[in-house]
Amino acid sequence: MDQSISWITVGSVEDIPRQGSRVVRTEGGDIALFRTVTDEVYALEDRCPHAGGPLSQGIVHGARVTCPLHNWVIDLASGEAVGPDEGCAGHCPVRVVDGTVQLGLAAFRPGRGGCGHG
């Protein structure tokens, strides 16, 4: 990860249920933290690129989440919609240090129609 990122502690990995999510409210909008069954943690804008549905209320499966509104599947690592759908949820750098979840909010990449990041 980029050493120049300023990290902000937002909680513990244990605060996020396995195959579930928690929401962090920020000035720039809500960030959904996701935890997989293998304890990987991801951070995306809590807004589906299709119709703005709350991704935090979706179903986590593997390293993806399915939006609760229209069943769009979003890759947790990139925020990119899985084909045939196209679009991208905003992505925020996240890391886990000694069980503590940290976000790089200043490096947040907002979502848009096409991803262009990964």
Beta strands, then each sheet from edge to edge (+ up, - down):
strand 1: 8-12
strand 2: 20-26
strand 3: 29-35
strand 4: 41-45
strand 5: 59-61
strand 6: 64-66
strand 7: 73-75
strand 8: 94-97
strand 9: 100-103
sheet 1: 1+ 9- 8+
sheet 2: 2+ 3- 4+
sheet 3: 5+ 6- 7+
end
